[in-house]
Amino acid sequence: MDKKGQTALHMAAKGTNVEVVEELIKADRSSINIADTKGNTTLHIAARKGRSHIVKLLLENNITDTKAVNRTGETALDTAEKVGNPEVALILQKHGVPSAKTIKPSGATNPARELKQTVSDIKHEVHNQLEHTRQTRRRVQGIAKQLNKMHTEGLNNAINSTTVVAVLIATLAFTAIFTVPGQYVEDTSNLPDGHSLEEANIATTAPFIIFFIIDSIALFISLAVVVVQTSVVVIESKAKKQMMAVINKLMRLACVLNLHFEEDLNLSTMVLMLTYIFGW
């Protein structure tokens, strides 16, 4: 028997293979009337499943108890009518299977036996609940592992993407310093006041100084991000998240500072930087 008190014959009666049922009956005819924990015999099971051929086979054995009543107070006929199997119900009626309402009580019940059956039912129910709880816990643990794995992969992808953007900004900022717009002082005989030879004409103007400071800040921020992310190994996931929160703020600042519209800053680069700034 399994934990539900069902035998192999109970299980075979749920299917459609009549030959299997025949072989099991030949092996042990007395198993026909064995009841499971709910009081269902093989005839109850076949009637519920609507297996008319198996019902006929069981009724052909004179050992079959046609008056067996399960724990819900049903005979096989009551079960067939309850689940809506009129064909099986008609077969049972032809073979004289009565309804539980027409069966007279066979005497006083045994309190000790009922108590034992109740305790057994409670035991099986508790066992089933514990097994269900264990299976649920295993599934939850598996889902938690998958989520942690996905978070770790996402964090690593974010770090790699930030490194690529940092390298791009560092390259643009470094290039911008050496490709200053405007002409350079080349005529030694006509040197403007406050300028030196080979110095850019706009070097002393306020806009250029502001540009130089902003570009330098963007350069050093992006270089610092690249150095940190390529040389520092952070094992703890929480520390990685904290580091990425700081780096993202610094990188957005570097992107904003590096948005100077010059020849080297093409449209695709601007779109990439704006996308990073707004987190699209």
Secondary structure, 3 states (H helix, E strand, C coil): CCCCCCCHHHHHHHCCCHHHHHHHHHHCHHHHHCCCCCCCCHHHHHHHHCCHHHHHHHHCCCCCCCCCCCCCCCCHHHHHHHHCCHHHHHHHHHCCCCCHHHCCCCCCCCHHHHHHHHHHHHHHHHHHHHHHHHHHHHHHHHHHHHHHHHHHHHHHHHHHHHHHHHHHHHHHHHHHHHCCCCCECCCHHHCCCCCCCCCECCCCCHHHHHHHHHHHHHHHHHHHHHHHHHHCCCCCHHHHHHHHHHHHHHHHHHHHHCCCCCCCCCHHHHHHHHHHHHCC
